[in-house]
Amino acid sequence: MAAPDLGELTTYVNDALMLAPSMLLIPALTWRAVDDDSFDISMSDGTITATSRVYVDEQGRMVDFSTTDRWAALPGGLTRTRWTTPIDG
């Protein structure tokens, strides 16, 4: 698996959740309830699968997105790392 491909797929899922969630009503996606405040979402494209956790408020609005399917370009090379996109307001 290529790190940039996994990161791009993760970014696609995050952006679609925030801007156009209906784009995610496709067979390549799986949704799994975690608890009353969060769910996991996985999207597959070929041999790559990106998985993230989405947190929602009491009205079902997305308030955060968290994943380890992103990479940071550090001096020692690409490193898989936790990435979040909290939504405030």
PDB file of N, CA, C and O in Angstrom:
ATOM      1  N   MET A   1       0.841  -1.169   0.000  1.00  0.00           N
ATOM      2  CA  MET A   1       0.000   0.000   0.000  1.00  0.00           C
ATOM      3  C   MET A   1       0.889   1.236   0.000  1.00  0.00           C
ATOM      4  O   MET A   1       1.868   1.310   0.743  1.00  0.00           O
ATOM      5  N   ALA A   2       0.551   2.169  -0.809  1.00  0.00           N
ATOM      6  CA  ALA A   2       1.300   3.410  -0.879  1.00  0.00           C
ATOM      7  C   ALA A   2       0.723   4.405   0.119  1.00  0.00           C
ATOM      8  O   ALA A   2      -0.485   4.641   0.141  1.00  0.00           O
ATOM      9  N   ALA A   3       1.580   4.981   0.935  1.00  0.00           N
ATOM     10  CA  ALA A   3       1.139   5.927   1.956  1.00  0.00           C
ATOM     11  C   ALA A   3       0.320   7.084   1.374  1.00  0.00           C
ATOM     12  O   ALA A   3      -0.738   7.410   1.911  1.00  0.00           O
ATOM     13  N   PRO A   4       0.786   7.712   0.286  1.00  0.00           N
ATOM     14  CA  PRO A   4      -0.014   8.821  -0.260  1.00  0.00           C
ATOM     15  C   PRO A   4      -1.416   8.387  -0.696  1.00  0.00           C
ATOM     16  O   PRO A   4      -2.372   9.147  -0.546  1.00  0.00           O
ATOM     17  N   ASP A   5      -1.543   7.173  -1.234  1.00  0.00           N
ATOM     18  CA  ASP A   5      -2.864   6.708  -1.661  1.00  0.00           C
ATOM     19  C   ASP A   5      -3.806   6.555  -0.470  1.00  0.00           C
ATOM     20  O   ASP A   5      -4.970   6.949  -0.548  1.00  0.00           O
ATOM     21  N   LEU A   6      -3.315   5.986   0.629  1.00  0.00           N
ATOM     22  CA  LEU A   6      -4.133   5.824   1.831  1.00  0.00           C
ATOM     23  C   LEU A   6      -4.511   7.187   2.399  1.00  0.00           C
ATOM     24  O   LEU A   6      -5.656   7.401   2.798  1.00  0.00           O
ATOM     25  N   GLY A   7      -3.562   8.098   2.436  1.00  0.00           N
ATOM     26  CA  GLY A   7      -3.834   9.453   2.916  1.00  0.00           C
ATOM     27  C   GLY A   7      -4.853  10.175   2.057  1.00  0.00           C
ATOM     28  O   GLY A   7      -5.719  10.876   2.579  1.00  0.00           O
ATOM     29  N   GLU A   8      -4.761  10.012   0.749  1.00  0.00           N
ATOM     30  CA  GLU A   8      -5.713  10.657  -0.165  1.00  0.00           C
ATOM     31  C   GLU A   8      -7.119  10.099   0.021  1.00  0.00           C
ATOM     32  O   GLU A   8      -8.094  10.850   0.008  1.00  0.00           O
ATOM     33  N   LEU A   9      -7.224   8.785   0.192  1.00  0.00           N
ATOM     34  CA  LEU A   9      -8.537   8.171   0.403  1.00  0.00           C
ATOM     35  C   LEU A   9      -9.141   8.659   1.722  1.00  0.00           C
ATOM     36  O   LEU A   9     -10.339   8.932   1.795  1.00  0.00           O
ATOM     37  N   THR A  10      -8.325   8.765   2.744  1.00  0.00           N
ATOM     38  CA  THR A  10      -8.786   9.277   4.034  1.00  0.00           C
ATOM     39  C   THR A  10      -9.268  10.721   3.908  1.00  0.00           C
ATOM     40  O   THR A  10     -10.310  11.080   4.456  1.00  0.00           O
ATOM     41  N   THR A  11      -8.521  11.536   3.196  1.00  0.00           N
ATOM     42  CA  THR A  11      -8.913  12.933   2.988  1.00  0.00           C
ATOM     43  C   THR A  11     -10.229  13.017   2.223  1.00  0.00           C
ATOM     44  O   THR A  11     -11.078  13.850   2.539  1.00  0.00           O
ATOM     45  N   TYR A  12     -10.401  12.165   1.227  1.00  0.00           N
ATOM     46  CA  TYR A  12     -11.647  12.134   0.456  1.00  0.00           C
ATOM     47  C   TYR A  12     -12.833  11.853   1.377  1.00  0.00           C
ATOM     48  O   TYR A  12     -13.848  12.545   1.313  1.00  0.00           O
ATOM     49  N   VAL A  13     -12.704  10.832   2.238  1.00  0.00           N
ATOM     50  CA  VAL A  13     -13.794  10.476   3.151  1.00  0.00           C
ATOM     51  C   VAL A  13     -14.092  11.638   4.096  1.00  0.00           C
ATOM     52  O   VAL A  13     -15.255  11.982   4.306  1.00  0.00           O
ATOM     53  N   ASN A  14     -13.058  12.237   4.662  1.00  0.00           N
ATOM     54  CA  ASN A  14     -13.240  13.367   5.577  1.00  0.00           C
ATOM     55  C   ASN A  14     -13.955  14.525   4.891  1.00  0.00           C
ATOM     56  O   ASN A  14     -14.925  15.066   5.422  1.00  0.00           O
ATOM     57  N   ASP A  15     -13.475  14.898   3.720  1.00  0.00           N
ATOM     58  CA  ASP A  15     -14.085  16.019   2.999  1.00  0.00           C
ATOM     59  C   ASP A  15     -15.533  15.712   2.617  1.00  0.00           C
ATOM     60  O   ASP A  15     -16.404  16.573   2.736  1.00  0.00           O
ATOM     61  N   ALA A  16     -15.785  14.497   2.166  1.00  0.00           N
ATOM     62  CA  ALA A  16     -17.156  14.135   1.786  1.00  0.00           C
ATOM     63  C   ALA A  16     -18.083  14.176   2.991  1.00  0.00           C
ATOM     64  O   ALA A  16     -19.220  14.633   2.877  1.00  0.00           O
ATOM     65  N   LEU A  17     -17.618  13.705   4.144  1.00  0.00           N
ATOM     66  CA  LEU A  17     -18.450  13.759   5.349  1.00  0.00           C
ATOM     67  C   LEU A  17     -18.821  15.196   5.701  1.00  0.00           C
ATOM     68  O   LEU A  17     -19.953  15.471   6.097  1.00  0.00           O
ATOM     69  N   MET A  18     -17.869  16.105   5.555  1.00  0.00           N
ATOM     70  CA  MET A  18     -18.122  17.504   5.935  1.00  0.00           C
ATOM     71  C   MET A  18     -18.915  18.268   4.886  1.00  0.00           C
ATOM     72  O   MET A  18     -19.715  19.136   5.236  1.00  0.00           O
ATOM     73  N   LEU A  19     -18.712  17.966   3.608  1.00  0.00           N
ATOM     74  CA  LEU A  19     -19.284  18.796   2.555  1.00  0.00           C
ATOM     75  C   LEU A  19     -20.410  18.147   1.752  1.00  0.00           C
ATOM     76  O   LEU A  19     -21.330  18.836   1.313  1.00  0.00           O
ATOM     77  N   ALA A  20     -20.348  16.842   1.559  1.00  0.00           N
ATOM     78  CA  ALA A  20     -21.344  16.171   0.715  1.00  0.00           C
ATOM     79  C   ALA A  20     -21.491  14.711   1.133  1.00  0.00           C
ATOM     80  O   ALA A  20     -21.088  13.816   0.390  1.00  0.00           O
ATOM     81  N   PRO A  21     -22.067  14.454   2.316  1.00  0.00           N
ATOM     82  CA  PRO A  21     -22.141  13.082   2.823  1.00  0.00           C
ATOM     83  C   PRO A  21     -22.871  12.105   1.911  1.00  0.00           C
ATOM     84  O   PRO A  21     -22.626  10.901   1.991  1.00  0.00           O
ATOM     85  N   SER A  22     -23.749  12.582   1.058  1.00  0.00           N
ATOM     86  CA  SER A  22     -24.450  11.665   0.158  1.00  0.00           C
ATOM     87  C   SER A  22     -23.482  10.990  -0.816  1.00  0.00           C
ATOM     88  O   SER A  22     -23.819   9.958  -1.397  1.00  0.00           O
ATOM     89  N   MET A  23     -22.294  11.552  -1.004  1.00  0.00           N
ATOM     90  CA  MET A  23     -21.278  10.927  -1.856  1.00  0.00           C
ATOM     91  C   MET A  23     -20.779   9.610  -1.260  1.00  0.00           C
ATOM     92  O   MET A  23     -20.135   8.815  -1.945  1.00  0.00           O
ATOM     93  N   LEU A  24     -21.082   9.387   0.018  1.00  0.00           N
ATOM     94  CA  LEU A  24     -20.589   8.203   0.711  1.00  0.00           C
ATOM     95  C   LEU A  24     -21.633   7.096   0.805  1.00  0.00           C
ATOM     96  O   LEU A  24     -21.425   6.113   1.516  1.00  0.00           O
ATOM     97  N   LEU A  25     -22.724   7.236   0.115  1.00  0.00           N
ATOM     98  CA  LEU A  25     -23.761   6.194   0.098  1.00  0.00           C
ATOM     99  C   LEU A  25     -23.467   5.237  -1.052  1.00  0.00           C
ATOM    100  O   LEU A  25     -24.228   5.141  -2.015  1.00  0.00           O
ATOM    101  N   ILE A  26     -22.353   4.538  -0.929  1.00  0.00           N
ATOM    102  CA  ILE A  26     -21.879   3.653  -1.993  1.00  0.00           C
ATOM    103  C   ILE A  26     -21.467   2.307  -1.399  1.00  0.00           C
ATOM    104  O   ILE A  26     -21.179   2.231  -0.205  1.00  0.00           O
ATOM    105  N   PRO A  27     -21.434   1.248  -2.204  1.00  0.00           N
ATOM    106  CA  PRO A  27     -21.056  -0.080  -1.701  1.00  0.00           C
ATOM    107  C   PRO A  27     -19.627  -0.166  -1.157  1.00  0.00           C
ATOM    108  O   PRO A  27     -19.342  -1.045  -0.342  1.00  0.00           O
ATOM    109  N   ALA A  28     -18.732   0.709  -1.578  1.00  0.00           N
ATOM    110  CA  ALA A  28     -17.338   0.662  -1.133  1.00  0.00           C
ATOM    111  C   ALA A  28     -17.169   1.118   0.310  1.00  0.00           C
ATOM    112  O   ALA A  28     -16.063   1.083   0.850  1.00  0.00           O
ATOM    113  N   LEU A  29     -18.256   1.543   0.929  1.00  0.00           N
ATOM    114  CA  LEU A  29     -18.201   2.082   2.284  1.00  0.00           C
ATOM    115  C   LEU A  29     -18.899   1.180   3.285  1.00  0.00           C
ATOM    116  O   LEU A  29     -19.936   0.587   2.987  1.00  0.00           O
ATOM    117  N   THR A  30     -18.321   1.081   4.474  1.00  0.00           N
ATOM    118  CA  THR A  30     -18.999   0.387   5.567  1.00  0.00           C
ATOM    119  C   THR A  30     -19.069   1.329   6.757  1.00  0.00           C
ATOM    120  O   THR A  30     -18.137   2.084   7.034  1.00  0.00           O
ATOM    121  N   TRP A  31     -20.179   1.267   7.441  1.00  0.00           N
ATOM    122  CA  TRP A  31     -20.437   2.088   8.620  1.00  0.00           C
ATOM    123  C   TRP A  31     -20.647   1.140   9.794  1.00  0.00           C
ATOM    124  O   TRP A  31     -21.310   0.113   9.650  1.00  0.00           O
ATOM    125  N   ARG A  32     -20.084   1.478  10.961  1.00  0.00           N
ATOM    126  CA  ARG A  32     -20.278   0.647  12.146  1.00  0.00           C
ATOM    127  C   ARG A  32     -20.448   1.547  13.352  1.00  0.00           C
ATOM    128  O   ARG A  32     -19.572   2.356  13.658  1.00  0.00           O
ATOM    129  N   ALA A  33     -21.587   1.408  14.045  1.00  0.00           N
ATOM    130  CA  ALA A  33     -21.823   2.192  15.256  1.00  0.00           C
ATOM    131  C   ALA A  33     -20.819   1.783  16.322  1.00  0.00           C
ATOM    132  O   ALA A  33     -20.534   0.598  16.497  1.00  0.00           O
ATOM    133  N   VAL A  34     -20.283   2.770  17.034  1.00  0.00           N
ATOM    134  CA  VAL A  34     -19.377   2.520  18.151  1.00  0.00           C
ATOM    135  C   VAL A  34     -20.130   2.734  19.459  1.00  0.00           C
ATOM    136  O   VAL A  34     -20.126   1.871  20.336  1.00  0.00           O
ATOM    137  N   ASP A  35     -20.775   3.888  19.580  1.00  0.00           N
ATOM    138  CA  ASP A  35     -21.601   4.222  20.734  1.00  0.00           C
ATOM    139  C   ASP A  35     -22.553   5.336  20.308  1.00  0.00           C
ATOM    140  O   ASP A  35     -22.681   5.622  19.118  1.00  0.00           O
ATOM    141  N   ASP A  36     -23.213   5.958  21.265  1.00  0.00           N
ATOM    142  CA  ASP A  36     -24.179   7.015  20.915  1.00  0.00           C
ATOM    143  C   ASP A  36     -23.521   8.249  20.313  1.00  0.00           C
ATOM    144  O   ASP A  36     -24.192   9.060  19.674  1.00  0.00           O
ATOM    145  N   ASP A  37     -22.218   8.398  20.510  1.00  0.00           N
ATOM    146  CA  ASP A  37     -21.527   9.612  20.077  1.00  0.00           C
ATOM    147  C   ASP A  37     -20.518   9.404  18.944  1.00  0.00           C
ATOM    148  O   ASP A  37     -19.837  10.348  18.545  1.00  0.00           O
ATOM    149  N   SER A  38     -20.416   8.174  18.423  1.00  0.00           N
ATOM    150  CA  SER A  38     -19.419   7.967  17.375  1.00  0.00           C
ATOM    151  C   SER A  38     -19.728   6.738  16.519  1.00  0.00           C
ATOM    152  O   SER A  38     -20.474   5.844  16.917  1.00  0.00           O
ATOM    153  N   PHE A  39     -19.124   6.731  15.329  1.00  0.00           N
ATOM    154  CA  PHE A  39     -19.216   5.584  14.441  1.00  0.00           C
ATOM    155  C   PHE A  39     -17.915   5.475  13.656  1.00  0.00           C
ATOM    156  O   PHE A  39     -17.205   6.463  13.467  1.00  0.00           O
ATOM    157  N   ASP A  40     -17.614   4.264  13.201  1.00  0.00           N
ATOM    158  CA  ASP A  40     -16.459   4.041  12.345  1.00  0.00           C
ATOM    159  C   ASP A  40     -16.932   3.957  10.908  1.00  0.00           C
ATOM    160  O   ASP A  40     -18.005   3.431  10.615  1.00  0.00           O
ATOM    161  N   ILE A  41     -16.114   4.482  10.031  1.00  0.00           N
ATOM    162  CA  ILE A  41     -16.414   4.441   8.606  1.00  0.00           C
ATOM    163  C   ILE A  41     -15.160   3.946   7.881  1.00  0.00           C
ATOM    164  O   ILE A  41     -14.054   4.424   8.136  1.00  0.00           O
ATOM    165  N   SER A  42     -15.346   2.995   6.985  1.00  0.00           N
ATOM    166  CA  SER A  42     -14.236   2.463   6.196  1.00  0.00           C
ATOM    167  C   SER A  42     -14.612   2.535   4.723  1.00  0.00           C
ATOM    168  O   SER A  42     -15.736   2.217   4.335  1.00  0.00           O
ATOM    169  N   MET A  43     -13.649   2.960   3.911  1.00  0.00           N
ATOM    170  CA  MET A  43     -13.861   3.023   2.470  1.00  0.00           C
ATOM    171  C   MET A  43     -12.736   2.275   1.786  1.00  0.00           C
ATOM    172  O   MET A  43     -11.561   2.474   2.094  1.00  0.00           O
ATOM    173  N   SER A  44     -13.105   1.417   0.859  1.00  0.00           N
ATOM    174  CA  SER A  44     -12.115   0.643   0.099  1.00  0.00           C
ATOM    175  C   SER A  44     -12.072   1.118  -1.344  1.00  0.00           C
ATOM    176  O   SER A  44     -13.092   1.440  -1.952  1.00  0.00           O
ATOM    177  N   ASP A  45     -10.856   1.149  -1.868  1.00  0.00           N
ATOM    178  CA  ASP A  45     -10.627   1.464  -3.271  1.00  0.00           C
ATOM    179  C   ASP A  45      -9.520   0.526  -3.737  1.00  0.00           C
ATOM    180  O   ASP A  45      -8.349   0.732  -3.418  1.00  0.00           O
ATOM    181  N   GLY A  46      -9.886  -0.489  -4.480  1.00  0.00           N
ATOM    182  CA  GLY A  46      -8.909  -1.499  -4.879  1.00  0.00           C
ATOM    183  C   GLY A  46      -8.417  -2.243  -3.654  1.00  0.00           C
ATOM    184  O   GLY A  46      -9.212  -2.825  -2.917  1.00  0.00           O
ATOM    185  N   THR A  47      -7.116  -2.228  -3.432  1.00  0.00           N
ATOM    186  CA  THR A  47      -6.530  -2.935  -2.293  1.00  0.00           C
ATOM    187  C   THR A  47      -6.330  -2.047  -1.066  1.00  0.00           C
ATOM    188  O   THR A  47      -5.782  -2.496  -0.059  1.00  0.00           O
ATOM    189  N   ILE A  48      -6.768  -0.804  -1.144  1.00  0.00           N
ATOM    190  CA  ILE A  48      -6.569   0.153  -0.052  1.00  0.00           C
ATOM    191  C   ILE A  48      -7.878   0.344   0.707  1.00  0.00           C
ATOM    192  O   ILE A  48      -8.933   0.524   0.100  1.00  0.00           O
ATOM    193  N   THR A  49      -7.807   0.305   2.029  1.00  0.00           N
ATOM    194  CA  THR A  49      -8.966   0.584   2.864  1.00  0.00           C
ATOM    195  C   THR A  49      -8.571   1.602   3.923  1.00  0.00           C
ATOM    196  O   THR A  49      -7.629   1.384   4.685  1.00  0.00           O
ATOM    197  N   ALA A  50      -9.292   2.707   3.967  1.00  0.00           N
ATOM    198  CA  ALA A  50      -9.077   3.757   4.959  1.00  0.00           C
ATOM    199  C   ALA A  50     -10.198   3.685   5.984  1.00  0.00           C
ATOM    200  O   ALA A  50     -11.376   3.617   5.630  1.00  0.00           O
ATOM    201  N   THR A  51      -9.820   3.699   7.259  1.00  0.00           N
ATOM    202  CA  THR A  51     -10.804   3.623   8.336  1.00  0.00           C
ATOM    203  C   THR A  51     -10.640   4.821   9.262  1.00  0.00           C
ATOM    204  O   THR A  51      -9.524   5.214   9.602  1.00  0.00           O
ATOM    205  N   SER A  52     -11.764   5.388   9.660  1.00  0.00           N
ATOM    206  CA  SER A  52     -11.753   6.560  10.533  1.00  0.00           C
ATOM    207  C   SER A  52     -12.890   6.462  11.542  1.00  0.00           C
ATOM    208  O   SER A  52     -13.850   5.716  11.350  1.00  0.00           O
ATOM    209  N   ARG A  53     -12.763   7.225  12.609  1.00  0.00           N
ATOM    210  CA  ARG A  53     -13.830   7.335  13.598  1.00  0.00           C
ATOM    211  C   ARG A  53     -14.401   8.746  13.506  1.00  0.00           C
ATOM    212  O   ARG A  53     -13.668   9.734  13.452  1.00  0.00           O
ATOM    213  N   VAL A  54     -15.719   8.809  13.489  1.00  0.00           N
ATOM    214  CA  VAL A  54     -16.425  10.081  13.395  1.00  0.00           C
ATOM    215  C   VAL A  54     -17.201  10.282  14.693  1.00  0.00           C
ATOM    216  O   VAL A  54     -17.907   9.383  15.151  1.00  0.00           O
ATOM    217  N   TYR A  55     -17.062  11.459  15.275  1.00  0.00           N
ATOM    218  CA  TYR A  55     -17.757  11.806  16.510  1.00  0.00           C
ATOM    219  C   TYR A  55     -18.864  12.794  16.186  1.00  0.00           C
ATOM    220  O   TYR A  55     -18.676  13.710  15.386  1.00  0.00           O
ATOM    221  N   VAL A  56     -20.017  12.603  16.810  1.00  0.00           N
ATOM    222  CA  VAL A  56     -21.171  13.468  16.564  1.00  0.00           C
ATOM    223  C   VAL A  56     -21.691  14.021  17.890  1.00  0.00           C
ATOM    224  O   VAL A  56     -21.451  13.455  18.956  1.00  0.00           O
ATOM    225  N   ASP A  57     -22.411  15.144  17.795  1.00  0.00           N
ATOM    226  CA  ASP A  57     -23.015  15.722  18.992  1.00  0.00           C
ATOM    227  C   ASP A  57     -24.397  15.107  19.218  1.00  0.00           C
ATOM    228  O   ASP A  57     -24.804  14.200  18.493  1.00  0.00           O
ATOM    229  N   GLU A  58     -25.104  15.601  20.215  1.00  0.00           N
ATOM    230  CA  GLU A  58     -26.412  15.033  20.562  1.00  0.00           C
ATOM    231  C   GLU A  58     -27.458  15.214  19.464  1.00  0.00           C
ATOM    232  O   GLU A  58     -28.502  14.562  19.492  1.00  0.00           O
ATOM    233  N   GLN A  59     -27.190  16.088  18.501  1.00  0.00           N
ATOM    234  CA  GLN A  59     -28.105  16.289  17.376  1.00  0.00           C
ATOM    235  C   GLN A  59     -27.640  15.549  16.122  1.00  0.00           C
ATOM    236  O   GLN A  59     -28.248  15.692  15.061  1.00  0.00           O
ATOM    237  N   GLY A  60     -26.572  14.762  16.234  1.00  0.00           N
ATOM    238  CA  GLY A  60     -26.082  13.978  15.107  1.00  0.00           C
ATOM    239  C   GLY A  60     -25.146  14.719  14.167  1.00  0.00           C
ATOM    240  O   GLY A  60     -24.790  14.203  13.108  1.00  0.00           O
ATOM    241  N   ARG A  61     -24.745  15.924  14.546  1.00  0.00           N
ATOM    242  CA  ARG A  61     -23.824  16.701  13.704  1.00  0.00           C
ATOM    243  C   ARG A  61     -22.380  16.278  13.963  1.00  0.00           C
ATOM    244  O   ARG A  61     -21.986  16.054  15.108  1.00  0.00           O
ATOM    245  N   MET A  62     -21.613  16.173  12.915  1.00  0.00           N
ATOM    246  CA  MET A  62     -20.208  15.795  13.046  1.00  0.00           C
ATOM    247  C   MET A  62     -19.434  16.857  13.816  1.00  0.00           C
ATOM    248  O   MET A  62     -19.507  18.043  13.494  1.00  0.00           O
ATOM    249  N   VAL A  63     -18.687  16.423  14.842  1.00  0.00           N
ATOM    250  CA  VAL A  63     -17.880  17.351  15.631  1.00  0.00           C
ATOM    251  C   VAL A  63     -16.385  17.018  15.595  1.00  0.00           C
ATOM    252  O   VAL A  63     -15.556  17.841  15.984  1.00  0.00           O
ATOM    253  N   ASP A  64     -16.042  15.815  15.130  1.00  0.00           N
ATOM    254  CA  ASP A  64     -14.626  15.465  14.997  1.00  0.00           C
ATOM    255  C   ASP A  64     -14.486  14.230  14.115  1.00  0.00           C
ATOM    256  O   ASP A  64     -15.407  13.425  13.976  1.00  0.00           O
ATOM    257  N   PHE A  65     -13.326  14.112  13.539  1.00  0.00           N
ATOM    258  CA  PHE A  65     -12.960  13.015  12.645  1.00  0.00           C
ATOM    259  C   PHE A  65     -11.546  12.612  13.052  1.00  0.00           C
ATOM    260  O   PHE A  65     -10.663  13.465  13.141  1.00  0.00           O
ATOM    261  N   SER A  66     -11.326  11.337  13.296  1.00  0.00           N
ATOM    262  CA  SER A  66     -10.024  10.881  13.765  1.00  0.00           C
ATOM    263  C   SER A  66      -9.600   9.625  13.003  1.00  0.00           C
ATOM    264  O   SER A  66     -10.414   8.739  12.741  1.00  0.00           O
ATOM    265  N   THR A  67      -8.315   9.564  12.655  1.00  0.00           N
ATOM    266  CA  THR A  67      -7.796   8.402  11.930  1.00  0.00           C
ATOM    267  C   THR A  67      -6.297   8.271  12.155  1.00  0.00           C
ATOM    268  O   THR A  67      -5.623   9.234  12.521  1.00  0.00           O
ATOM    269  N   THR A  68      -5.797   7.086  11.935  1.00  0.00           N
ATOM    270  CA  THR A  68      -4.345   6.882  11.882  1.00  0.00           C
ATOM    271  C   THR A  68      -3.935   6.502  10.462  1.00  0.00           C
ATOM    272  O   THR A  68      -2.815   6.044  10.237  1.00  0.00           O
ATOM    273  N   ASP A  69      -4.827   6.688   9.526  1.00  0.00           N
ATOM    274  CA  ASP A  69      -4.545   6.395   8.124  1.00  0.00           C
ATOM    275  C   ASP A  69      -4.054   7.633   7.372  1.00  0.00           C
ATOM    276  O   ASP A  69      -4.421   7.866   6.220  1.00  0.00           O
ATOM    277  N   ARG A  70      -3.234   8.402   8.036  1.00  0.00           N
ATOM    278  CA  ARG A  70      -2.577   9.562   7.419  1.00  0.00           C
ATOM    279  C   ARG A  70      -1.090   9.479   7.740  1.00  0.00           C
ATOM    280  O   ARG A  70      -0.682   8.750   8.643  1.00  0.00           O
ATOM    281  N   TRP A  71      -0.301  10.215   7.012  1.00  0.00           N
ATOM    282  CA  TRP A  71       1.148  10.161   7.154  1.00  0.00           C
ATOM    283  C   TRP A  71       1.707  11.560   7.326  1.00  0.00           C
ATOM    284  O   TRP A  71       1.184  12.524   6.768  1.00  0.00           O
ATOM    285  N   ALA A  72       2.773  11.661   8.103  1.00  0.00           N
ATOM    286  CA  ALA A  72       3.480  12.932   8.283  1.00  0.00           C
ATOM    287  C   ALA A  72       4.862  12.788   7.652  1.00  0.00           C
ATOM    288  O   ALA A  72       5.530  11.770   7.832  1.00  0.00           O
ATOM    289  N   ALA A  73       5.285  13.803   6.918  1.00  0.00           N
ATOM    290  CA  ALA A  73       6.622  13.806   6.315  1.00  0.00           C
ATOM    291  C   ALA A  73       7.592  14.368   7.349  1.00  0.00           C
ATOM    292  O   ALA A  73       7.733  15.584   7.482  1.00  0.00           O
ATOM    293  N   LEU A  74       8.254  13.483   8.074  1.00  0.00           N
ATOM    294  CA  LEU A  74       9.203  13.869   9.106  1.00  0.00           C
ATOM    295  C   LEU A  74      10.630  13.711   8.583  1.00  0.00           C
ATOM    296  O   LEU A  74      10.833  13.064   7.555  1.00  0.00           O
ATOM    297  N   PRO A  75      11.614  14.281   9.258  1.00  0.00           N
ATOM    298  CA  PRO A  75      13.002  14.166   8.783  1.00  0.00           C
ATOM    299  C   PRO A  75      13.452  12.722   8.542  1.00  0.00           C
ATOM    300  O   PRO A  75      14.294  12.472   7.680  1.00  0.00           O
ATOM    301  N   GLY A  76      12.891  11.764   9.308  1.00  0.00           N
ATOM    302  CA  GLY A  76      13.266  10.371   9.134  1.00  0.00           C
ATOM    303  C   GLY A  76      12.463   9.654   8.067  1.00  0.00           C
ATOM    304  O   GLY A  76      12.660   8.460   7.843  1.00  0.00           O
ATOM    305  N   GLY A  77      11.566  10.358   7.408  1.00  0.00           N
ATOM    306  CA  GLY A  77      10.731   9.761   6.370  1.00  0.00           C
ATOM    307  C   GLY A  77       9.262   9.806   6.748  1.00  0.00           C
ATOM    308  O   GLY A  77       8.886  10.389   7.765  1.00  0.00           O
ATOM    309  N   LEU A  78       8.436   9.184   5.919  1.00  0.00           N
ATOM    310  CA  LEU A  78       6.999   9.168   6.180  1.00  0.00           C
ATOM    311  C   LEU A  78       6.705   8.344   7.423  1.00  0.00           C
ATOM    312  O   LEU A  78       7.234   7.245   7.596  1.00  0.00           O
ATOM    313  N   THR A  79       5.849   8.891   8.292  1.00  0.00           N
ATOM    314  CA  THR A  79       5.464   8.228   9.529  1.00  0.00           C
ATOM    315  C   THR A  79       3.957   8.248   9.651  1.00  0.00           C
ATOM    316  O   THR A  79       3.331   9.304   9.554  1.00  0.00           O
ATOM    317  N   ARG A  80       3.380   7.092   9.862  1.00  0.00           N
ATOM    318  CA  ARG A  80       1.932   7.011  10.061  1.00  0.00           C
ATOM    319  C   ARG A  80       1.604   7.679  11.392  1.00  0.00           C
ATOM    320  O   ARG A  80       2.274   7.445  12.397  1.00  0.00           O
ATOM    321  N   THR A  81       0.564   8.514  11.389  1.00  0.00           N
ATOM    322  CA  THR A  81       0.268   9.294  12.587  1.00  0.00           C
ATOM    323  C   THR A  81      -1.227   9.533  12.738  1.00  0.00           C
ATOM    324  O   THR A  81      -1.990   9.374  11.786  1.00  0.00           O
ATOM    325  N   ARG A  82      -1.632   9.910  13.923  1.00  0.00           N
ATOM    326  CA  ARG A  82      -3.023  10.253  14.194  1.00  0.00           C
ATOM    327  C   ARG A  82      -3.311  11.630  13.598  1.00  0.00           C
ATOM    328  O   ARG A  82      -2.491  12.544  13.679  1.00  0.00           O
ATOM    329  N   TRP A  83      -4.482  11.751  13.006  1.00  0.00           N
ATOM    330  CA  TRP A  83      -4.900  12.989  12.357  1.00  0.00           C
ATOM    331  C   TRP A  83      -6.357  13.226  12.719  1.00  0.00           C
ATOM    332  O   TRP A  83      -7.172  12.307  12.634  1.00  0.00           O
ATOM    333  N   THR A  84      -6.694  14.441  13.120  1.00  0.00           N
ATOM    334  CA  THR A  84      -8.071  14.773  13.462  1.00  0.00           C
ATOM    335  C   THR A  84      -8.483  16.066  12.775  1.00  0.00           C
ATOM    336  O   THR A  84      -7.646  16.891  12.406  1.00  0.00           O
ATOM    337  N   THR A  85      -9.790  16.223  12.612  1.00  0.00           N
ATOM    338  CA  THR A  85     -10.317  17.486  12.111  1.00  0.00           C
ATOM    339  C   THR A  85     -11.505  17.883  12.976  1.00  0.00           C
ATOM    340  O   THR A  85     -12.654  17.659  12.595  1.00  0.00           O
ATOM    341  N   PRO A  86     -11.233  18.473  14.147  1.00  0.00           N
ATOM    342  CA  PRO A  86     -12.328  18.927  15.005  1.00  0.00           C
ATOM    343  C   PRO A  86     -13.100  20.059  14.337  1.00  0.00           C
ATOM    344  O   PRO A  86     -12.530  20.903  13.647  1.00  0.00           O
ATOM    345  N   ILE A  87     -14.393  20.053  14.556  1.00  0.00           N
ATOM    346  CA  ILE A  87     -15.263  21.088  13.992  1.00  0.00           C
ATOM    347  C   ILE A  87     -15.825  21.884  15.156  1.00  0.00           C
ATOM    348  O   ILE A  87     -16.496  21.336  16.030  1.00  0.00           O
ATOM    349  N   ASP A  88     -15.550  23.160  15.161  1.00  0.00           N
ATOM    350  CA  ASP A  88     -15.961  24.034  16.250  1.00  0.00           C
ATOM    351  C   ASP A  88     -16.947  25.066  15.719  1.00  0.00           C
ATOM    352  O   ASP A  88     -16.555  26.108  15.194  1.00  0.00           O
ATOM    353  N   GLY A  89     -18.225  24.759  15.865  1.00  0.00           N
ATOM    354  CA  GLY A  89     -19.237  25.717  15.454  1.00  0.00           C
ATOM    355  C   GLY A  89     -19.792  25.466  14.076  1.00  0.00           C
ATOM    356  O   GLY A  89     -20.657  26.210  13.614  1.00  0.00           O
TER     357      GLY A  89
END
